[in-house]
Amino acid sequence: MKELKLLSPGAEFRGWGGNKMMEQKVHLVKHYSELAFMGFAEVALNLRTILKNMEFCKKDILQYKPDALILVDYPGFNLRIAEFAKKQGFRVFYYISPQVWAWKSSRVHKIKKCVDRMFCILPFEKEFYKKYDCEVDFVGHPLLDELQNRQKQKEPFEEFTRKNNLSAKPIIAVLPGSRKQEIEKMLPVMALLANDFPEHQFVAAGMSAIENDFYKKLAGRNKVNVIFSQTYHLLEHAHTALVTSGTATLETALFGVPQVVCYKGGLISYQIAKRLVKVNYISLVNLIMEKEIVKELIQNDFTVLNLKSELKKLLEDTAYRKKTVSEMNALKEKLGGSGASRKTAGLILERLR
């Protein structure tokens, strides 16, 4: 069988997947950051770049002739690649289902036609696909493996703060997102709270691909430290967190850190999404639990005043905080056992044989 070659892992592989694959000397052809644009208007503005990269990936697949194509998340791009690959006679597997349960459920029909097998990581997805007479495998969530491994190597709080020139104060983690366009909207508002909670230190998770000056400029003169490529280390030691909606909300919850979920998108994209998306919550935490266990501040609700009010509750209301932590423990159980990626690999090999 050929060596593993990575075209574009998708945003879900940002931390627990993409970096691990790079560590295993996987040949990276194109990084997802060159392909990922958020929002309807943003996609339209960057359509030429997206189409150019799509053609690049198609040519690379034809030249390499893989035994199988494994797609990860990122449906706008990957479902088109799936359709192309299937027509060319390649076996197509999809790990981490697109959020077809949230919007554009019609994409299930394309999945049935172009994907040999879908591997899901969220418990409610199997039932969703069943409605469309589409058999999928629920393999559990790969984040559980990552957390299990980290428990064995957690560094002491004192060592973490010393290494990053931080104080001994309790940490409020700031996770403003992974893309520049969302960081620009989220970080300035999150940073404004630093001066209102002097008994805590605000520490932002920086992405190594983004320069330090970019974060400094957005944080302004507020007391926010930025540390790079240490998101999980940060969450291990965080007391509370401010998190931009996305996979990071689930990561934060699985670390047992109470959080405020935040999101603000472009006005046009938000108005379109509001009419198309069919879910009651924006965060994976609340979606999986099917109720609000973490506060969501979306669009016009994402203000300094609201953020300050919710953060104060998490820091000062003991009963409220305890209930949140208890719900997050229940979340872990609902996600199934460990070994998601190993199970998926085994199922793919089984089908290839």
Secondary structure by P-SEA (a helix, b strand, c coil): cccccccccccccccccaaaaaaacccccccccccccccaaaaaaaaaaaaaaaaaaaaaaaaacccbbbbccccccaaaaaaaaaaabbbbbbccccccccccccaaaaaaccccbbbbcccaaaaaaaaacbbbbbcccaaaaaaaaaaaccccaaaaaaaacccccccccccccccaaaaaaccccccccccccccbbbbbbccccccaaaaaaaacccbbbbbcccaaaaaaccccccccccaaaaaaaaabbbbbbbbcccaaaaaaaaaccccccccaaaaaaccccccccccccccaaaaaaaaaaaaccaaaaaaaaaaaaaaaaaacccaaaaaaaaaaaaaac
